[in-house]
Amino acid sequence: MKCNVGSTDRILRLVAGLGIAIGGVIFESYWGLIGVVFIATAVFRFCPLYTVFGINTDKKQS
């Protein structure tokens, strides 16, 4: 599993994921699970959809 999420992308995913997850908890919605997916892709620095579309935002491996 190669890293394909760069640092800027990682920060944006983490912030958006936290916002969506917190909103899901506050409004008691399953949308919070999407926030967890964003957080997971930020933590592991791997996005399966990026692999499918051939996208790589990691400057170290570009």
Contacts in CASP RR format, 6 or more apart in sequence:
PFRMAT RR
TARGET T0000
AUTHOR 0000-0000-0000
METHOD contacts of the structure
MODEL  1
MKCNVGSTDRILRLVAGLGIAIGGVIFESYWGLIGVVFIATAVFRFCPLY
TVFGINTDKKQS
1 44 0 8 1.000
1 46 0 8 1.000
2 46 0 8 1.000
2 61 0 8 1.000
3 45 0 8 1.000
3 46 0 8 1.000
3 58 0 8 1.000
3 60 0 8 1.000
3 61 0 8 1.000
4 45 0 8 1.000
4 46 0 8 1.000
4 47 0 8 1.000
4 50 0 8 1.000
4 51 0 8 1.000
4 55 0 8 1.000
4 56 0 8 1.000
4 57 0 8 1.000
4 58 0 8 1.000
4 61 0 8 1.000
5 13 0 8 1.000
5 41 0 8 1.000
5 42 0 8 1.000
5 45 0 8 1.000
5 46 0 8 1.000
5 47 0 8 1.000
5 50 0 8 1.000
5 57 0 8 1.000
5 58 0 8 1.000
6 45 0 8 1.000
6 57 0 8 1.000
6 58 0 8 1.000
6 59 0 8 1.000
8 57 0 8 1.000
9 57 0 8 1.000
10 42 0 8 1.000
10 45 0 8 1.000
11 42 0 8 1.000
13 38 0 8 1.000
13 39 0 8 1.000
13 41 0 8 1.000
13 42 0 8 1.000
14 38 0 8 1.000
14 39 0 8 1.000
14 42 0 8 1.000
14 43 0 8 1.000
16 35 0 8 1.000
16 38 0 8 1.000
17 34 0 8 1.000
17 35 0 8 1.000
17 36 0 8 1.000
17 38 0 8 1.000
17 39 0 8 1.000
17 42 0 8 1.000
18 35 0 8 1.000
18 39 0 8 1.000
19 35 0 8 1.000
20 31 0 8 1.000
20 32 0 8 1.000
20 34 0 8 1.000
20 35 0 8 1.000
20 38 0 8 1.000
21 32 0 8 1.000
21 35 0 8 1.000
21 36 0 8 1.000
21 38 0 8 1.000
21 39 0 8 1.000
23 29 0 8 1.000
23 31 0 8 1.000
23 32 0 8 1.000
24 30 0 8 1.000
24 31 0 8 1.000
24 32 0 8 1.000
25 32 0 8 1.000
41 47 0 8 1.000
45 58 0 8 1.000
47 55 0 8 1.000
49 55 0 8 1.000
50 56 0 8 1.000
50 57 0 8 1.000
56 62 0 8 1.000
END
